[in-house]
């Protein structure tokens, strides 16, 4: 490999740095939870993934748990798509 090509390859690698996190992972990191509130069990669903929690303040903890699960599963949908298609319900 010629030196110029090798230098360009190293430069490209240095410029790319760390890969961007998946949108689901960013949502999970940003999810707000309020432990001082307990509205009981909630369920949140995105596509075919459903997460149930026994205690959530509104849908906060349930939504955070769903986003964490989507991150773990490597969900690649955009944050806007995930938020728009997520459905959460209180479980009676």
C-alpha positions as CSV (number, residue, x, y, z in Angstrom):
1,X,0.0,0.0,0.0
2,X,1.4,3.4,-0.9
3,X,2.2,5.8,2.0
4,X,-0.3,8.4,0.9
5,X,-3.1,5.8,0.8
6,X,-2.1,4.5,4.2
7,X,-2.0,8.1,5.7
8,X,-5.5,8.8,4.3
9,X,-6.8,5.6,5.8
10,X,-5.4,6.5,9.2
11,X,-6.8,10.0,8.9
12,X,-10.2,8.7,8.0
13,X,-10.1,6.3,11.0
14,X,-9.1,9.1,13.3
15,X,-11.8,11.4,12.1
16,X,-14.6,8.9,12.5
17,X,-13.9,8.4,16.3
18,X,-16.6,6.6,18.3
19,X,-19.7,5.4,16.4
20,X,-22.9,7.2,17.1
21,X,-25.1,5.5,19.7
22,X,-28.4,4.0,18.4
23,X,-31.3,6.4,18.8
24,X,-33.0,3.9,21.2
25,X,-29.9,4.0,23.4
26,X,-29.9,7.8,23.5
27,X,-33.6,7.8,24.4
28,X,-32.9,5.3,27.2
29,X,-30.1,7.6,28.5
30,X,-32.3,10.7,28.3
31,X,-35.4,9.1,29.8
32,X,-36.6,11.0,32.9
33,X,-37.9,9.1,35.9
34,X,-39.5,10.4,39.0
35,X,-39.3,7.8,41.8
36,X,-41.2,9.9,44.2
37,X,-44.4,9.1,42.3
38,X,-46.0,5.7,42.0
39,X,-49.1,5.3,39.7
40,X,-48.8,1.5,39.7
41,X,-48.1,-0.9,36.9
42,X,-47.7,0.3,33.4
43,X,-47.0,-1.3,30.0
44,X,-45.2,0.3,27.0
45,X,-45.0,-1.2,23.5
46,X,-43.0,-0.3,20.4
47,X,-43.6,-2.5,17.3
48,X,-43.4,-6.1,18.7
49,X,-41.5,-5.2,21.9
50,X,-43.6,-4.8,25.1
51,X,-42.2,-4.0,28.6
52,X,-44.2,-4.2,31.8
53,X,-43.2,-2.5,35.0
54,X,-44.8,-2.9,38.4
55,X,-44.4,0.7,39.5
56,X,-44.2,3.8,37.3
57,X,-44.8,7.5,37.7
58,X,-47.2,8.0,34.8
59,X,-45.4,6.2,31.9
60,X,-41.9,7.5,32.9
61,X,-40.3,4.3,34.3
62,X,-42.2,2.1,31.8
63,X,-41.0,4.2,28.8
64,X,-37.4,4.2,30.1
65,X,-37.6,0.4,30.5
66,X,-38.9,0.1,27.0
67,X,-36.2,2.3,25.5
68,X,-33.5,0.4,27.5
69,X,-34.9,-2.9,26.0
70,X,-34.9,-1.5,22.5
71,X,-31.3,-0.4,23.0
72,X,-30.3,-3.9,24.2
73,X,-32.0,-5.4,21.1
74,X,-30.2,-3.0,18.8
75,X,-33.3,-1.2,17.5
76,X,-32.3,1.1,14.6
77,X,-35.5,3.2,14.2
78,X,-35.1,6.9,14.6
79,X,-35.8,8.5,18.0
80,X,-38.8,10.4,16.4
81,X,-40.2,7.1,15.0
82,X,-39.8,5.3,18.3
83,X,-41.4,8.1,20.3
84,X,-44.3,8.4,17.8
85,X,-45.0,4.7,17.7
86,X,-44.6,4.0,21.4
87,X,-47.9,3.2,23.2
88,X,-48.1,3.1,27.0
89,X,-51.0,2.1,29.2
90,X,-51.7,1.9,32.9
91,X,-52.4,-1.7,33.9
92,X,-55.3,-2.1,36.2
